Structures are given as C-alpha cells and as structure tokens.
Amino acid sequence: MLYLDHAATTPLRPEAREAMAPFFDDAFGNPSGVHGVARRARNAVEDARERAAALLEADHPLEIVFTGGGTEADNLALAGPALAGTGRTAVVVTAVEHDAILATAAFLARLGHSVDVIGVDAHGRVDPEAVAAAVRAETAVVSVMAANNETGIRQPVRDVVAAVRAVSSEALVHTDAVQAFPAEEVSVPALGADLITLASHKVGGPKGVGLLYVRTGTDLEPVIHGGGQELGRRSGTHNVAGIVGMVAALEAAAADRQRFRRDVAEARRRFETHLRAALDAAVTGAPADRLPQHSHLHLPGVDAESLLIRLDRAGVAASAGSACHSGATHVSHVPAAMGIDPQRAAQSVRFSFGWTSVPGDGDTASRIVAAQVEEMR
Ligand SMILES: Cc1ncc(COP(=O)(O)O)c(C=O)c1O
C-alpha cells in the first residue's frame, strides 16, 4: 500500500514506540500519586514538558498544556480565553480553519459570543489586515492556522500577529500548527503567537494526544473540568505513554525536517508534474505558498469518491478533503471558502506525502493515479 494520506494520520515513528514502551509495562503509575511508581510517571511527564517547551523555544515548561489531541487543544485555545471572564468574549477565525476551531466558534456563538469569520482569497490566503480589522475591544482571541490540512496552503501567521498587535494589546493570537510542524519551523519566536496547537499523530506520534502552548499570563477557562491536573487547565489523568511518545515524535520530526522537506518536495514535484501533463490536473490554490507534503488536485471530469475507491483497490491510500471527520462524504468548507464550486470540489483529491515517503513514491503514485483516471474517463 502506497500511503499518501499523511495529513489524516501518520505511521508511528520508531522513536515514539521505543519511548512509550516502559509506560505500557512497569512504569504504569498515575503521575498524580505520591509514591515511587507515581513519581516515575510524573517525572516522565515533566521531562516531556521540558523537552516540548525547549522544542518550541517557550519561556517556561509550564507554558505547555498536554491535551487529548489537536481537537481538544483547539477547543481550549478558542473557548478558554473567550470564557475566562476577562470581559473579552469575542473571537475571530478564518473560514478555512479546521472544524475543531469552526465548531468551537459555532458553540461560542450559540452561547451568545460574537464570532467573526474572515474569508480567504481564491488562493486560500487570509489578509492579515482583514483579520486585524475585525478585532475590537471585546476580542479575546484570533485563530489563524499555520497551514491548511486539506490544501497545505500556508497562512502569514507572523503578519497576522503583527497586524493584531498593532490594533490591540489584549487580543490573543492562536495558531493551529498541526499540519505545519513536520515541514516548517514551529516555535514561539518563529510564529509569535500566544497559543499554538500541535497534535501527536500528525508527526509520527500516537493518536489521542496533543498539546497547547499557552503564553505565561494568558487567562484561560478550562474546557475539561475535574481533578485539576495541568495546573487546572486540563483535568484528567495524564496519558503518560501518549505524552512521552508525542514528544519523542516531535523531536524526531524536528530533527528530520530538512530531509523531510527535500524528500516530500521531490516526491510531490514528480507526482504533480506527471499528473498535470497526463491528466490536466490542477493544483488547488496555485500558485499559493503550500506545505511541501500536500497535493490537493482537481482532476477534471473525475468523481473523487469513485477514484478513491479505485485507488484503494490499486494500492494507493488518499482522501477527499479532510479525513478528520467521521462519516464518509462531506462537502468541505475549505474549497467553498476559496470560491471553488461544489462540482469542482467533488472532483478534487488530497494526496499527502510524509515521513515514510521517498521521492520515487511520486513516480509510482502518479502512474497508478493516471491509469485509474484514464480508465474512468
Ligand atoms: C489542522 C488540524 N487541526 C486539528 C486537527 C485535529 O487533531 P486531532 O486529530 O489530534 O484531534 C487536525 C486533524 O485531525 C488538523 O489537521
């Protein structure tokens, strides 16, 4: 199976598997306990926190909050500041955010909060000035993703931060860097955001664990209430193995970035060059600045769902739009926000390379895709 769905999830990196192993065995303690077994687990979580903070160049380890995944980190990043009782309750999001942000914004709207949704241009890019123009005295947080999970299109997060800071000293900026991490430098100084979401399983770590970087001094109401773990910001017994595995995967991914970028970019170049010539395929959002691993292609005249079934049989795993949803067919809000009509969107497929990809995968995959599409046409 040629796995071209790394944007949905990634195979586990060996570093993560190895780091987790003891925590499925004798290091099974609950970090909240007082005895030696607990202490070993607690030390592992705190060591992971320090390493995650170092990786993100955060000022302090306690700026890292471990969560049950990217979705939960996004919920906390948006609802946390808006519900914190600061008097600032409004949120600003872009139209191409992951549903973890958009559905949280809709939830806040149902509670009576003001929500502004900023559109993108035909290339999927948001205008930082348009974001800043929506910021008002009551804005708690602005959320602009580092790169889109469907198209890979990057957003100018640093420029958004600068534009927002120019109009408000209070509004926080959150960025979801879940997809960007394997290819891009993701750090507090590089992005400048107050809140940063990462998800383990997109970088070669286990599923069901993530983190939120929270700048010191940020007012945050938890979204999960209970025993007060994570300084009360996220209750629930720590997923010790998951946390340790995630941080091992993040470190491995960061150390592997240069090779990753080179290999996925070359695989994608071969893939897209062939398919553009053979099938008249068009890159969604071109010539927008994209992550090197994503290839969201319009294949004229081809029903994406039927093609995906054929590709699965032919040994290629890909997806239509976002696979982060339960349920099969779902018309994505991302192409719609770019002004792409539903018919064209239904003829588009997302291929995503990743840490296990080699340049030759681009040749193999493009041959298989071309053959299947030609049969369908
Ligand atoms: C950009 C982005 N944000 C958030 C998420 C959600 O992360 P998780 O699957 O860990 O809940 C995903 C993928 O699922 C994603 O691609």
Ligand as a Chemical Component Dictionary entry (heavy atoms), coordinates in Angstrom:
data_LIG
# 
_chem_comp.id                   LIG 
_chem_comp.type                 NON-POLYMER 
_chem_comp.pdbx_formal_charge   0 
_chem_comp.three_letter_code    LIG 
# 
loop_
_chem_comp_atom.comp_id 
_chem_comp_atom.atom_id 
_chem_comp_atom.alt_atom_id 
_chem_comp_atom.type_symbol 
_chem_comp_atom.charge 
_chem_comp_atom.model_Cartn_x 
_chem_comp_atom.model_Cartn_y 
_chem_comp_atom.model_Cartn_z 
_chem_comp_atom.pdbx_ordinal 
LIG C1 C1 C 0 -5.135 21.369 11.200 1  
LIG C2 C2 C 0 -5.701 20.370 12.152 2  
LIG N1 N1 N 0 -6.103 20.759 13.363 3  
LIG C3 C3 C 0 -6.608 19.898 14.253 4  
LIG C4 C4 C 0 -6.753 18.569 13.963 5  
LIG C5 C5 C 0 -7.328 17.664 14.993 6  
LIG O1 O1 O 0 -6.339 16.930 15.659 7  
LIG P1 P1 P 0 -6.703 15.547 16.380 8  
LIG O2 O2 O 0 -6.971 14.559 15.275 9  
LIG O3 O3 O 0 -5.495 15.202 17.189 10 
LIG O4 O4 O 0 -7.892 15.783 17.237 11 
LIG C6 C6 C 0 -6.375 18.112 12.677 12 
LIG C7 C7 C 0 -6.549 16.720 12.227 13 
LIG O5 O5 O 0 -7.271 15.914 12.659 14 
LIG C8 C8 C 0 -5.819 19.028 11.765 15 
LIG O6 O6 O 0 -5.422 18.648 10.554 16 
# 
loop_
_chem_comp_bond.comp_id 
_chem_comp_bond.atom_id_1 
_chem_comp_bond.atom_id_2 
_chem_comp_bond.value_order 
_chem_comp_bond.pdbx_ordinal 
LIG C1 C2 SING 1  
LIG C2 N1 SING 2  
LIG C2 C8 DOUB 3  
LIG N1 C3 DOUB 4  
LIG C3 C4 SING 5  
LIG C4 C5 SING 6  
LIG C4 C6 DOUB 7  
LIG C5 O1 SING 8  
LIG O1 P1 SING 9  
LIG P1 O2 DOUB 10 
LIG P1 O3 SING 11 
LIG P1 O4 SING 12 
LIG C6 C7 SING 13 
LIG C6 C8 SING 14 
LIG C7 O5 DOUB 15 
LIG C8 O6 SING 16 
# 
